[in-house]
Amino acid sequence: MADAASSRRPPPPRPPVPIALWRELYSAAVEFQQLAPWEWMADADILGVNNAHGVRLISVLGANREVFGSASYRGTVGTNFLLELLAGDQDPEDTETMYRQDAVLVDFVPRKQLQEPDEILIQQMRFQPAPGSPKRFPEFQSHRPGYLPWFVDAAEARMILDDIRHLLPFARLLRDHPGLYDGRRREDEFPFHPQAPAGELTAAQLEWHRMVPAPPPPEPPPILAEFDVAALRQARRLPDRNWESLTFFGDPLVEEGVDRPFFPHLSLVVDERTGIVLAVHLGQAGWTAAQCTAAALAGAIQKHGVRPGQVRLDDPKLQSRLDGAATLLGLEFQVVEYLPMAAAARAAFEAHGPFL
């Protein structure tokens, strides 16, 4: 379990990126900014790239006049997220959506919004943004599931540079051929161009591919080394007493050896009848919601010496990932629409600010 000192540690340093690479990336970003492809491209005008940097689905941002830039959804997790978002299976208004993204983001922001390391970098390079009023500066962010958006590392910087080099000719092609997507399924059919073109891109060079979300990876086993699992499984079961279990993301923490702040899963176990909080467990970096839930339930059984008739959850996906915990701890799970006691406990926790 994360310790209280995690909330007081200074953040890890910015990953090292060669200054020559920064200069190249900032120069490409200015060219992208001057082209301003958000003037004719929608968020759903997706470009696919598959090369040495991996598979990405790249979206130009700015049609809604809020965020201007691009987002590159990478790998299985990132592309799955975007495919589900386009299909309506991810709620963009859900407050936990940001915790599930695997992407790198280019955004153009006013100078006052830059973080201190970015301000130091642009001064070191004597960087000048694209003309305009107000002046906007490139900001590059790395998003990983469960982690605070962070500074990009050298590999990510090279990937963003490669993405911009693909986006520039593609955006010009779409500007000159607005019917490029006619007859295509925008939610799961995308144009791919595996190599950055030497000159202007033509429609004939694009390869169209259908994509479907890949199956999620297997759930890792529960992390219960601190418990006597055999003893917990033998604890007396109370058929007429049910528990509610709710798992959500807590405030970001810094953990030694982890390269960026992370959002820990926080699991509550609450007695359905009385509303008494039976256990609280704060997960470590990299833990899944199911692993944190299992640890919280094990802690509740150990502390109170009994097992419930049922454990009520409000997430069917979480239930499917708790099969291992159900077997190890001798628990039965049921999905319900709402967990009133657990929701009240969560509200009380959040009303008091940081959890640690």
C-alpha positions in Angstrom: 0.0 0.0 0.0 1.3 3.5 -0.8 2.6 5.3 2.2 1.8 8.8 3.4 5.3 10.0 2.4 4.3 9.4 -1.2 2.2 12.5 -1.2 5.1 14.6 0.0 7.9 13.5 -2.3 9.1 16.0 -4.9 8.1 15.0 -8.5 10.6 13.1 -10.5 12.8 15.1 -12.9 11.9 15.7 -16.6 13.2 12.9 -18.8 16.3 13.8 -20.7 15.9 14.7 -24.4 18.8 15.9 -26.6 18.7 19.6 -27.3 19.1 18.9 -31.1 16.0 16.8 -31.0 14.1 19.5 -29.1 15.0 22.0 -31.8 13.8 19.7 -34.6 10.6 19.0 -32.8 9.8 22.6 -32.0 10.5 23.6 -35.6 8.2 20.9 -36.9 5.5 22.0 -34.4 5.7 25.6 -35.7 5.2 24.4 -39.2 2.2 22.4 -38.1 0.8 25.4 -36.2 1.2 27.6 -39.2 -0.6 25.1 -41.4 -3.5 25.1 -38.8 -5.2 22.0 -40.2 -7.9 22.2 -37.5 -9.4 24.9 -39.8 -10.6 22.1 -42.2 -10.1 18.8 -40.3 -12.4 17.3 -37.7 -11.4 15.2 -34.7 -12.6 12.1 -36.6 -10.3 12.7 -39.6 -7.9 10.0 -38.3 -4.6 9.1 -39.9 -3.0 5.8 -39.1 0.7 5.2 -38.9 2.5 1.9 -38.4 6.3 2.0 -38.5 9.3 1.7 -36.2 7.6 3.8 -33.6 4.7 1.4 -33.4 1.0 1.7 -34.4 -0.7 5.1 -33.9 -4.0 6.6 -34.7 -3.5 10.4 -35.0 -6.3 13.0 -34.6 -6.0 16.7 -35.2 -7.6 18.7 -32.4 -9.1 22.2 -32.7 -12.4 21.9 -34.6 -14.2 22.8 -31.3 -11.9 25.8 -30.8 -10.8 24.7 -27.4 -7.6 22.7 -27.7 -5.4 23.1 -30.8 -2.9 20.5 -31.7 -2.9 16.7 -32.2 -3.3 13.5 -30.2 -1.5 10.3 -31.2 -3.2 7.2 -29.6 -0.5 4.5 -29.5 -0.4 0.8 -29.1 -3.2 -1.5 -28.2 -4.4 0.4 -25.2 -4.3 3.8 -27.0 -6.0 2.6 -30.3 -8.6 0.7 -28.3 -9.5 3.8 -26.4 -9.9 5.9 -29.5 -11.9 3.2 -31.3 -14.2 2.9 -28.3 -14.5 6.7 -28.1 -15.5 6.9 -31.8 -18.0 4.1 -31.4 -19.6 5.9 -28.4 -18.4 3.3 -25.9 -16.3 5.8 -24.0 -17.9 8.8 -22.4 -15.8 11.9 -23.1 -17.5 13.7 -20.2 -16.6 10.9 -17.7 -14.2 12.4 -15.2 -12.1 9.1 -15.3 -11.7 9.1 -19.1 -8.4 10.9 -18.7 -7.0 8.1 -16.6 -7.4 5.5 -19.4 -5.6 7.2 -22.3 -2.3 6.0 -23.8 -1.3 8.9 -26.1 1.1 11.7 -26.7 -0.4 15.2 -27.1 0.8 18.3 -28.9 -1.0 21.4 -27.7 -0.5 25.1 -28.5 -1.0 27.2 -25.4 -0.3 30.8 -24.1 3.1 31.2 -22.6 1.7 31.7 -19.1 0.4 28.1 -19.2 3.8 26.6 -19.8 5.3 24.6 -16.9 8.7 25.8 -15.6 10.8 23.2 -17.4 9.2 24.2 -20.7 9.9 27.8 -20.0 13.5 27.1 -19.3 13.8 25.1 -22.5 12.4 27.8 -24.8 14.7 30.3 -23.2 17.6 28.0 -23.7 16.7 27.5 -27.4 15.7 31.2 -27.9 12.6 29.8 -29.4 10.2 32.0 -31.3 6.6 30.8 -31.8 4.6 31.2 -34.9 3.3 34.7 -35.6 -0.2 35.4 -34.3 -2.1 37.0 -31.5 -2.1 35.8 -28.9 1.2 33.9 -29.4 0.9 30.2 -28.6 3.7 27.9 -27.7 4.0 24.1 -28.3 3.5 21.9 -25.3 4.2 18.2 -25.5 2.5 15.8 -23.1 2.8 12.0 -22.5 -0.4 10.3 -21.3 -0.3 6.8 -19.8 -3.2 4.9 -18.2 -3.3 5.6 -14.5 -0.5 8.3 -14.6 -0.5 12.1 -14.4 0.1 13.7 -17.9 3.9 14.2 -17.9 6.8 15.4 -19.9 7.7 13.4 -23.0 10.9 11.3 -23.1 13.3 11.1 -26.0 11.5 8.1 -27.6 8.2 9.9 -27.4 9.7 13.1 -28.8 11.0 11.2 -31.8 7.5 9.6 -32.3 5.8 13.0 -32.2 8.3 14.4 -34.7 7.5 11.4 -37.0 3.8 12.0 -36.5 4.0 15.6 -37.4 5.9 14.7 -40.6 3.1 12.4 -41.5 0.4 14.8 -40.6 1.6 17.7 -42.6 1.2 16.2 -46.1 -1.9 14.3 -45.0 -3.6 17.5 -43.8 -2.7 19.3 -47.1 -4.1 16.3 -49.0 -7.4 16.5 -47.1 -7.6 20.2 -47.6 -7.3 19.8 -51.3 -9.5 16.7 -51.4 -12.3 17.2 -48.8 -14.2 14.1 -50.1 -11.3 11.8 -49.2 -13.4 9.9 -46.6 -16.6 9.7 -48.7 -18.0 6.1 -48.5 -15.7 5.2 -45.6 -16.6 4.2 -42.1 -15.0 7.0 -40.0 -15.5 5.1 -36.7 -13.3 2.2 -37.7 -11.8 2.6 -41.1 -8.6 4.7 -41.4 -6.0 5.7 -44.0 -2.5 4.5 -43.3 0.7 5.7 -44.7 3.6 3.6 -43.4 6.4 5.9 -44.6 6.7 9.6 -44.4 6.4 10.8 -48.1 9.3 12.5 -49.7 7.0 15.0 -51.5 3.3 15.7 -51.5 1.1 12.8 -50.5 -1.5 11.5 -53.0 -4.7 9.6 -52.2 -3.3 6.6 -54.1 -0.5 6.2 -51.6 -2.9 5.7 -48.7 -3.8 2.2 -47.5 -7.2 1.9 -45.9 -7.6 -0.5 -43.0 -10.5 -1.5 -40.8 -9.7 -1.7 -37.1 -11.6 -3.3 -34.2 -10.6 -3.1 -30.5 -8.2 -5.8 -29.5 -9.1 -8.1 -26.6 -7.9 -6.7 -23.3 -4.9 -8.4 -21.8 -5.5 -11.1 -19.1 -6.0 -9.7 -15.6 -2.8 -10.1 -13.6 -3.2 -12.2 -10.4 -4.3 -10.6 -7.1 -1.5 -9.1 -5.0 -2.2 -10.7 -1.6 1.2 -11.6 -0.3 0.6 -9.7 3.0 -2.4 -11.9 3.8 -2.9 -15.5 4.9 -5.2 -16.3 2.0 -6.0 -19.8 3.2 -7.2 -18.5 6.6 -9.3 -15.7 4.9 -11.0 -18.3 2.7 -12.0 -20.2 5.8 -13.5 -17.2 7.7 -17.1 -17.6 8.7 -19.6 -16.5 6.0 -22.6 -14.4 6.9 -25.2 -15.1 4.3 -27.5 -12.3 5.3 -24.8 -9.6 5.4 -23.6 -8.0 2.1 -20.8 -5.6 1.5 -20.4 -2.8 -1.1 -17.1 -2.4 -2.8 -16.2 0.8 -4.8 -12.9 1.4 -6.5 -11.9 4.8 -8.0 -8.8 6.9 -8.6 -7.4 8.9 -5.8 -5.2 12.0 -5.8 -1.8 11.8 -7.7 1.1 10.4 -5.7 4.9 10.2 -6.3 6.4 6.9 -5.5 10.1 6.2 -5.4 11.4 4.5 -8.5 8.4 5.6 -10.6 9.2 8.0 -13.4 6.1 10.1 -13.1 3.3 10.8 -10.6 0.5 8.3 -10.7 -3.2 8.1 -9.8 -3.6 5.3 -7.3 -6.7 3.2 -7.2 -8.5 3.7 -3.9 -10.9 0.8 -2.9 -13.5 1.1 -0.2 -15.4 -1.8 1.4 -18.6 -0.7 3.2 -21.2 -2.6 5.1 -24.4 -2.4 3.0 -26.7 -2.3 6.1 -24.8 0.1 8.4 -22.6 2.2 6.1 -19.6 1.4 8.3 -16.4 1.5 6.3 -14.8 -1.9 6.8 -11.6 -1.4 4.8 -9.7 1.2 2.7 -6.9 0.2 0.4 -4.6 2.5 -1.7 -3.0 0.7 -4.6 0.5 1.1 -5.8 1.7 2.3 -9.2 0.7 -0.1 -11.9 -1.9 -1.9 -9.9 -5.2 -2.6 -11.6 -8.6 -1.8 -10.2 -9.2 -5.5 -9.6 -5.9 -5.9 -7.7 -6.8 -3.0 -5.4 -10.3 -4.2 -4.9 -9.1 -7.7 -4.0 -6.6 -6.3 -1.5 -9.3 -4.2 0.1 -11.6 -7.1 0.5 -8.9 -9.3 1.9 -8.2 -6.5 4.4 -11.8 -6.4 5.4 -12.0 -10.1 6.0 -8.8 -10.1 8.0 -9.9 -7.2 10.2 -13.4 -8.4 10.9 -13.0 -12.2 10.7 -16.0 -12.8 8.5 -16.9 -13.1 4.8 -20.1 -11.5 3.4 -23.0 -13.2 1.7 -22.3 -11.2 -1.4 -20.0 -8.3 -2.5 -21.9 -5.7 -4.5 -20.1 -3.9 -7.3 -21.4 -1.3 -9.8 -19.0 -2.3 -12.7 -19.5 -5.5 -14.7 -16.1 -5.1 -16.3 -14.5 -5.1 -12.8 -16.6 -8.2 -11.8 -15.2 -10.1 -14.8 -11.7 -9.3 -13.6 -12.2 -10.5 -10.1 -12.6 -14.2 -10.8 -9.2 -14.9 -9.3 -10.0 -13.0 -6.1 -13.4 -14.8 -5.9 -11.7 -18.2 -5.9 -8.9 -17.2 -3.6 -11.1 -15.5 -1.0 -14.3 -17.5 -1.4 -16.4 -14.5 -2.4 -19.5 -14.1 -4.5 -19.9 -10.9 -6.5 -23.1 -9.2 -7.8 -23.3 -6.2 -10.0 -25.9 -3.6 -9.1 -26.8 -0.2 -10.6 -25.9 1.9 -7.6 -23.9 1.5 -4.3 -25.5 4.0 -1.9 -23.4 3.4 1.1 -20.1 3.2 -0.8 -21.0 6.3 -2.7 -21.7 8.2 0.5 -18.3 7.0 1.9 -16.5 8.2 -1.2 -18.2 11.6 -1.0 -17.0 11.9 2.6 -13.5 11.0 1.6 -13.4 13.5 -1.3 -15.0 16.3 0.9 -11.9 16.2 3.1 -9.4 16.8 0.2 -6.4 14.6 -0.4 -6.7 11.0 0.8 -3.3 11.0 2.5 
